[in-house]
Amino acid sequence: MAGEVRVEEGPFGPEVRPEGAAGGPSVLYLHGDPRLAGTPQDALPSARELTRLTGQAVVCARYRPRFPQSLDDVYAAWEYCHERGPVAVAGKRLGGALAAGLLLRLRDAGAPLPTRAVLTSPLLDFTLDAPSLHVNAVADRTVDAGALPVRAAAYAGAAPRDHPLLSPLHGNLHGLPPLQLHVAGTEVLLDDSLAFATRAAHSGVAVDLRVYEDLSAQGLKALGATAAFLAAPDRSAAFSSSER
């Protein structure tokens, strides 16, 4: 566990590093919020805690609010991190979509992959036909399910809604690194995580799925579980589980 951390502005966004440390593994962190907006600075509290818990640097990448430019920006940030050593990737909501899209893009290009990936409440299917979008619409106060189609359309632009790099749930998931997914049972995006974890497991990917009773429980437990997963020495040491 690291002690003090420092935050500095890097070429692709804020970077959180253990005080006095140089080099070593890092995490590319992709912010996201229910409005498909936000800034890298929104991710800094989580990034600071991840650095303290893992001793790894965390790069909070900037990206443009449109597809595919957003994925191009994330790819450039990945190359920057990868040049400096082993990299894991983590993303929340829209950032989760970009993290998964990055995995597919790298795999299809035959490029080195992140050591592992963590997706938190990810939006993985822009067709927006998952039952939980309606079933959990009242319970999930963090997402305006009624406004989500308009915001999703503005982000996706002319891309087909089932394009694998936009909606990774519709992609080929073979050959991905170990995955950890966090989602609350009351979230409108619940079904995205459940379906993605199932398809990834069927494709031979090591999956650690954590389903929490609600967002409050997720907030208390997910960051510690994320840090443990990212810091694990064996990149194949992932498993299927559920937090209830």
Sequence and secondary structure as in RCSB ss.txt:
>XXXX:A:sequence
MAGEVRVEEGPFGPEVRPEGAAGGPSVLYLHGDPRLAGTPQDALPSARELTRLTGQAVVCARYRPRFPQSLDDVY
AAWEYCHERGPVAVAGKRLGGALAAGLLLRLRDAGAPLPTRAVLTSPLLDFTLDAPSLHVNAVADRTVDAGALPV
RAAAYAGAAPRDHPLLSPLHGNLHGLPPLQLHVAGTEVLLDDSLAFATRAAHSGVAVDLRVYEDLSAQGLKALGA
TAAFLAAPDRSAAFSSSER
>XXXX:A:secstr
    EEEEEETTEEEEEETT  SS EEEEE   TTS   GGGGHHHHHHHHHHH  EEEE    SSTTHHHHHHH
HHHHHHHTTS EEEEEETHHHHHHHHHHHHHHHTT    S EEEES    TT   THHHHTTTT TTS TTTHHH
HHHHHHTTS TT TTTSGGGS  TT   EEEEEETT TTHHHHHHHHHHHHHTT  EEEEEESSHHHHHHHHHHH
HHHHHH S TT        
